[in-house]
Amino acid sequence: MDFTKNMKRRKRPGAVLIVSLIFVLIFSALAVSLATISANNVQIASNHHQTNAALAAAYSGLEVLRYHLAKVSISGTTAAEDRLQATTTALQSYLTAADITNVSASYNGSSMTVPAVTLNSTGNQTFTITITAISDDVMRADVTGNAYQLSRTIRTNFNITEVGNSVFDYGVATKGPLVLEGNVDFEGASVAVEASVYIESASTIEALSISGNSQIAGNVSISNPDATVTLSGNASIGGETGDDAIDNHVETGVDTADFPQPVPSYFEQYIDDVIDMNETTFENIRIPAGTNPTFSSDVILRGIIYIETPNVLRFSGSADITGIIVGDGDWNDDSATNSITFTGNVQSNPISTLPEEEKFDGIRTETGTFLMAPGFSVSFGGNFDTLNGTIAANGIEFTGNAGGTIAGSVINYSSTPMTLSGNNDLYFNRSGITEPPAGFVSSQKLTYQPESYSEI
């Protein structure tokens, strides 16, 4: 019996070894398969990483483009075919002024190009931008991101849109500093906010100086982040004096306001006569360059009074005005070579009250502007009840006892100080104004349209 059992055991020598080898082979094959799959997954992950790095570069390029384009605008008078070129010029001017050297823009006659901008030297992560016009009002931007020899492109549209001119939200808006001396009051005709003030003062640290008993009923917004405000005497802002007035009613570093472009030539369509100094009533007249008239007696002005440069005008008598005074100067000219001075009283009537005569038919609807004289300095020294519309010039002053209601805003395009001295009580009435004043053109800019986004 024992012998038989021993014989049976000897019939299966090495079976365990064979089974073990089989399992080793199986697990080895599995290991090789897993290693291969893992290597493939690593390669796939690397490919995804590189592709996503390229897409991320494109996203970054789009955000950079959106940010910088939001800072620039072009004139509303720019012809449709010139808008892209004008935007390119404005963008490059902004980049240069901001000392941004890693981003640049150029125009080749049909498209705007931003050459490769490096985001990360590791992996050569960059983006490029090309913008082309697909219609008068729509520009298409292709932003290509590059990384690790791969590229991804995203496409989106930017529409030409009109920029609202925020300066019309203020009683006074000036590019230069503002100086109030003596007894000058800025009051809102209905609410204090109508007498709010905007000051750019880009090149002058002291943006606002108020002395004596002068006051501003509204708040003051200053775009220069380093600007200072000086108050002395009983000067007040927002009904408070001293540090409280500055802390509670003055804000510096606000967004730079977009000043509307005055277009004096728009009003030339209404001119049908040349001034005759032997008259005392003037209707739709042109004052030729170099005339330099002085109106020493009382005058009546109706319709459009169009003044060519160079010219120096003086109204020493009273002026009864139902219309718009227009000067054809340059809104970048702060030389004060051209001037309009009112030393007598001014009576202003709504332009809608012009006589029912054919020559005034179109003018009666040109509301919201009393005086548009870019490149002219303008001085008011007499009283007025109401000036029916916005006043815009390069250098504006109110002296003596000049004062009254202004049915609109006072816009100073000059970078030199705007000074008010004497006993000036100005009441700003901007209630009910919903449209830009006649003759002003809003700026335009490229605005991102997120619904147009696609990846190509």
C-alpha positions in Angstrom: 0.0 0.0 0.0 2.7 2.5 0.9 4.7 1.6 -2.2 1.7 2.3 -4.4 1.2 5.7 -2.9 4.8 6.6 -3.4 4.6 5.5 -7.1 1.6 7.8 -7.6 3.3 10.8 -6.2 6.3 10.3 -8.6 4.0 10.5 -11.6 3.5 14.4 -11.3 7.0 15.8 -10.8 7.4 19.7 -11.5 3.7 20.5 -12.0 3.8 23.4 -9.6 6.8 24.9 -11.4 4.9 24.7 -14.7 1.8 26.3 -13.2 4.0 29.0 -11.7 5.7 29.7 -15.0 2.3 30.0 -16.7 1.2 32.6 -14.1 4.5 34.4 -14.6 4.0 34.6 -18.3 0.4 35.8 -17.8 1.4 38.5 -15.4 4.3 39.5 -17.5 2.0 39.9 -20.5 -0.3 42.0 -18.3 2.6 44.1 -17.1 3.8 44.7 -20.6 0.2 45.6 -21.7 -0.2 47.9 -18.7 3.1 49.5 -19.4 2.2 50.1 -23.0 -1.2 51.5 -22.0 0.4 53.7 -19.4 2.9 55.0 -21.9 0.1 55.7 -24.4 -1.8 57.6 -21.7 1.2 59.6 -20.8 1.6 60.5 -24.5 -2.1 61.4 -24.8 -1.9 63.5 -21.6 1.2 65.2 -23.0 -0.6 65.9 -26.3 -3.6 67.3 -24.4 -1.3 69.4 -22.3 0.4 70.9 -25.3 -2.9 71.4 -27.1 -4.5 73.1 -24.1 -1.4 75.2 -23.6 -1.8 76.5 -27.2 -5.5 77.1 -26.5 -4.7 78.8 -23.3 -2.3 81.1 -25.2 -5.1 81.9 -27.6 -7.4 82.7 -24.6 -4.8 85.0 -23.2 -4.4 86.7 -26.5 -8.1 87.4 -26.7 -8.2 88.8 -23.2 -5.2 91.0 -23.9 -6.9 92.3 -27.1 -10.1 93.0 -25.3 -8.4 94.9 -22.5 -6.3 97.1 -24.8 -9.1 97.8 -27.3 -11.3 99.0 -24.4 -8.8 101.8 -23.8 -9.0 103.3 -27.3 -11.6 104.9 -29.5 -11.8 106.6 -32.8 -13.6 109.7 -34.1 -17.2 109.2 -35.0 -16.5 111.0 -38.3 -14.2 108.3 -39.5 -15.3 106.8 -42.8 -16.3 103.1 -42.6 -13.4 102.0 -44.8 -10.9 103.7 -42.6 -12.1 102.5 -39.2 -9.8 99.5 -38.9 -6.7 101.6 -39.8 -7.8 104.4 -37.4 -8.3 101.8 -34.6 -4.8 100.4 -35.3 -3.3 103.9 -35.1 -5.1 104.6 -31.9 -4.2 101.3 -30.3 -0.5 101.7 -31.1 -0.5 105.3 -29.8 -2.0 104.1 -26.6 0.5 101.2 -26.3 3.4 103.7 -26.9 2.0 106.2 -24.4 1.6 103.5 -21.8 5.2 102.3 -22.4 3.9 98.8 -23.4 6.6 97.3 -25.6 5.8 93.6 -25.8 2.6 94.3 -27.7 2.4 96.2 -30.9 -0.1 96.7 -33.7 0.4 97.4 -37.4 -1.9 97.8 -40.5 -1.0 96.4 -43.9 -3.8 97.9 -45.9 -6.4 95.2 -45.3 -5.9 93.9 -41.7 -4.5 94.8 -38.3 -1.8 92.5 -37.1 -0.3 91.9 -33.6 2.9 89.9 -34.1 3.9 87.1 -31.7 3.7 88.0 -28.1 5.6 85.7 -25.7 3.7 84.4 -22.7 6.0 81.7 -21.5 9.4 80.9 -23.0 9.1 77.3 -21.7 7.3 75.5 -24.5 7.5 78.7 -26.7 4.0 79.7 -25.6 3.0 82.8 -27.7 -0.1 84.3 -29.4 -0.6 86.3 -32.6 -3.7 88.3 -33.7 -5.1 89.3 -37.0 -8.2 91.5 -37.4 -10.0 92.0 -40.7 -13.2 93.9 -41.6 -16.1 91.7 -42.7 -18.5 94.6 -43.0 -18.6 98.4 -42.3 -19.5 97.7 -38.6 -18.1 94.3 -37.9 -14.4 93.3 -37.5 -13.3 89.6 -37.2 -10.4 88.7 -34.9 -8.4 85.5 -35.3 -6.3 84.9 -32.2 -3.8 82.0 -32.6 -2.1 80.5 -29.6 1.2 78.5 -30.0 2.9 76.1 -27.7 5.2 73.1 -28.1 5.0 73.3 -31.9 1.2 73.1 -31.8 -1.3 75.9 -32.5 -5.0 76.6 -31.8 -7.0 79.5 -33.2 -10.1 81.1 -31.8 -12.3 83.5 -33.8 -14.6 86.2 -32.6 -16.2 89.4 -33.8 -15.9 93.0 -32.6 -18.6 95.4 -33.5 -18.1 99.1 -34.1 -20.2 100.8 -31.4 -20.8 104.4 -30.4 -19.2 105.5 -27.1 -21.5 107.4 -24.8 -19.9 110.8 -23.8 -19.8 110.8 -20.0 -18.8 114.4 -19.9 -22.4 115.4 -20.5 -23.2 113.8 -17.1 -21.4 116.7 -15.4 -22.1 120.4 -15.0 -18.4 121.2 -15.8 -16.0 118.9 -17.6 -12.4 120.2 -18.1 -9.2 118.7 -19.5 -7.2 121.2 -17.5 -7.3 122.2 -13.8 -10.2 124.1 -12.3 -9.7 127.2 -10.3 -12.5 128.9 -8.3 -11.7 132.3 -6.7 -13.9 134.7 -4.7 -17.6 133.9 -4.4 -18.2 131.3 -7.1 -21.1 128.9 -6.6 -21.8 125.8 -8.7 -25.4 124.7 -7.9 -27.8 122.2 -9.4 -31.0 123.7 -10.6 -32.9 120.7 -9.3 -30.5 118.4 -7.5 -26.9 118.8 -6.4 -25.5 116.2 -8.8 -26.3 118.5 -11.7 -23.4 120.6 -10.5 -20.9 117.8 -10.3 -17.5 118.3 -11.9 -15.1 116.2 -13.9 -11.4 117.2 -14.2 -8.8 115.4 -16.2 -5.7 117.4 -15.4 -3.3 114.8 -16.9 -0.2 117.0 -16.7 -0.9 119.1 -13.6 -0.9 117.7 -10.1 -3.0 120.4 -8.5 -6.3 119.6 -10.3 -8.7 121.8 -8.2 -8.2 124.9 -6.3 -11.1 126.6 -4.4 -10.7 129.7 -2.3 -12.8 132.4 -0.7 -16.4 131.5 -0.3 -16.6 129.4 -3.4 -18.4 126.1 -3.4 -19.3 123.1 -5.6 -22.7 121.6 -4.6 -22.0 118.3 -6.3 -19.1 115.9 -6.3 -15.8 116.1 -8.1 -14.2 113.3 -10.2 -10.6 113.6 -11.2 -8.9 111.1 -13.6 -5.3 111.9 -12.6 -4.6 109.4 -9.7 -1.9 111.7 -8.3 -4.0 114.8 -8.3 -4.3 117.1 -5.3 -7.1 119.5 -4.2 -6.6 122.7 -2.4 -9.3 124.4 -0.3 -8.9 127.6 1.6 -11.2 130.1 3.3 -14.8 128.9 3.4 -14.5 126.7 0.3 -16.7 123.7 0.2 -17.6 120.7 -1.9 -20.8 118.8 -1.5 -21.8 121.0 1.4 -18.7 120.1 3.5 -15.4 121.9 4.1 -11.8 121.0 4.8 -10.8 117.3 4.8 -14.4 116.1 5.0 -15.1 117.8 1.7 -12.1 116.1 0.0 -12.6 112.7 1.7 -16.3 112.5 1.0 -16.9 114.4 -2.2 -13.6 114.1 -4.3 -12.6 110.9 -6.1 -9.2 110.6 -7.9 -8.1 108.0 -10.4 -11.5 107.7 -12.1 -11.7 106.4 -15.6 -10.8 109.0 -18.2 -13.9 110.5 -19.7 -14.4 110.5 -23.4 -14.8 114.1 -24.6 -17.1 114.4 -27.6 -15.6 115.7 -30.8 -17.1 119.1 -31.9 -17.8 119.3 -35.6 -18.3 123.0 -36.5 -18.5 122.3 -40.2 -21.8 120.5 -39.7 -23.5 123.9 -39.2 -22.1 125.4 -42.5 -25.2 124.0 -44.3 -27.3 126.7 -42.6 -25.2 129.8 -43.5 -26.6 132.0 -46.2 -25.1 135.5 -45.6 -21.9 137.3 -44.6 -21.8 139.7 -41.7 -22.6 143.3 -42.4 -21.3 145.4 -39.5 -23.8 148.2 -40.3 -26.6 145.9 -39.1 -27.6 145.1 -35.5 -29.6 142.0 -36.3 -27.7 139.0 -37.7 -29.3 135.8 -39.0 -27.4 132.7 -40.3 -24.2 134.6 -40.9 -20.6 133.9 -41.5 -17.9 136.0 -39.9 -14.9 135.7 -42.3 -11.4 135.1 -41.0 -9.5 138.2 -39.8 -12.7 140.3 -39.3 -12.1 140.7 -35.6 -15.5 142.5 -35.0 -16.5 144.4 -31.8 -20.2 144.7 -31.2 -20.4 147.8 -29.0 -24.1 148.3 -29.3 -27.0 145.9 -28.5 -27.3 143.1 -31.1 -29.7 140.3 -32.0 -28.3 137.0 -33.2 -30.6 134.4 -34.8 -29.9 131.0 -36.2 -26.2 130.1 -36.8 -23.4 132.6 -36.2 -20.4 130.9 -37.9 -16.9 132.3 -37.0 -13.9 131.5 -39.1 -10.4 131.4 -37.7 -8.5 133.5 -37.0 -10.8 135.9 -35.3 -11.2 137.9 -32.1 -14.8 138.8 -31.2 -16.0 141.1 -28.5 -19.6 141.8 -27.4 -19.5 144.9 -25.2 -23.2 145.6 -25.5 -26.0 143.2 -24.7 -26.6 140.2 -26.9 -30.0 138.7 -27.5 -29.3 135.2 -28.9 -31.7 132.6 -30.3 -29.4 130.2 -32.0 -25.9 128.7 -31.9 -22.5 130.5 -31.9 -20.0 128.3 -33.8 -16.2 128.7 -34.2 -14.4 126.6 -36.7 -11.1 126.2 -34.7 -9.1 123.1 -33.7 -10.1 121.4 -30.5 -6.4 120.7 -29.8 -5.5 124.5 -30.1 -4.9 126.0 -26.6 -3.1 129.0 -27.9 -6.0 131.4 -27.2 -5.2 133.2 -30.5 -8.9 133.1 -31.2 -11.4 134.5 -28.6 -15.0 135.4 -28.0 -15.6 137.8 -25.1 -19.0 138.8 -23.6 -18.6 141.8 -21.3 -22.3 142.8 -21.6 -25.4 140.9 -20.6 -26.5 137.9 -22.6 -30.1 137.0 -23.3 -30.4 133.4 -24.6 -33.6 131.9 -25.9 -34.4 128.3 -26.9 -33.5 127.6 -30.5 -36.9 126.0 -30.9 -38.4 129.5 -30.7 -36.9 130.7 -33.9 -39.4 132.4 -36.2 -41.4 130.1 -38.5 -39.4 131.0 -41.5 -37.9 128.7 -44.1 -34.3 129.6 -43.4 -34.7 128.4 -39.8 -36.7 125.2 -40.5 -33.8 122.8 -40.0 -32.1 124.8 -37.2 -35.1 124.7 -34.8 -34.3 121.0 -34.2 -30.6 121.5 -33.6 -31.0 121.6 -29.8 -28.7 121.4 -26.9 -25.9 123.6 -27.9 -25.4 127.3 -27.1 -21.8 127.8 -28.1 -19.4 125.5 -29.8 -16.0 127.1 -30.4 -13.1 124.7 -30.4 -9.8 126.5 -30.6 -11.4 129.7 -29.1 -11.1 131.0 -25.6 -14.4 132.2 -24.3 -15.0 134.7 -21.5 -18.3 135.8 -19.9 -18.2 139.0 -17.8 -21.9 140.0 -17.8 -25.1 138.5 -16.4 -27.4 136.1 -18.1 -30.7 134.5 -17.2 -30.3 131.2 -19.0 -27.8 130.0 -21.6 -29.8 127.5 -23.5 -27.4 124.7 -24.2 -23.9 123.4 -23.8 -20.8 125.6 -23.9 -17.6 124.1 -25.4 -14.3 125.9 -26.1 -10.6 125.8 -25.4 -10.4 128.0 -22.4 -13.5 129.2 -20.6 -13.8 131.8 -17.9 -16.5 133.6 -16.0 -15.5 136.8 -14.3 -17.1 139.8 -12.5 -20.8 139.2 -11.9 -21.3 136.7 -14.7 -23.9 134.2 -13.6 -27.2 132.5 -14.3 -28.5 129.1 -15.4 -26.8 126.9 -17.9 -29.1 124.4 -19.6 -26.4 121.9 -20.4 -22.8 121.4 -19.6 -19.6 123.5 -19.7 -16.9 121.6 -21.6 -13.3 122.9 -21.6 -11.0 121.2 -24.1 -8.0 123.1 -23.0 -5.3 121.6 -20.8 -4.7 125.1 -19.3 -6.6 126.0 -16.1 -10.2 127.0 -16.3 -10.8 130.0 -14.0 -13.9 131.4 -12.5 -13.5 134.5 -10.3 -15.7 137.2 -8.8 -19.3 136.7 -7.9 -20.4 133.9 -10.2 -23.5 131.9 -9.4 -23.9 129.2 -11.9 -27.0 126.9 -11.8 -26.7 123.8 -14.0 -30.0 122.4 -15.3 -29.5 119.2 -17.2 -32.9 117.6 -16.4 -34.6 116.1 -19.4 -31.5 116.0 -21.6 -31.4 112.6 -23.3 -29.6 113.3 -26.6 -26.1 114.6 -27.3 -26.1 118.4 -28.1 -26.2 119.3 -31.8 -22.9 119.3 -33.6 -21.0 116.9 -31.3 -20.0 113.5 -32.6 -19.5 110.5 -30.2 -16.4 108.4 -30.5 -16.5 104.8 -31.7 -14.7 101.7 -30.5 -14.5 98.0 -31.2 -16.7 96.0 -28.7 -16.3 92.3 -28.1 -19.3 90.1 -29.1 -19.0 86.9 -27.0 -21.8 85.1 -28.9 -19.6 85.0 -32.0 -16.9 82.9 -30.3 -15.7 79.8 -32.2 -12.6 77.6 -32.4 -11.2 76.9 -35.8 
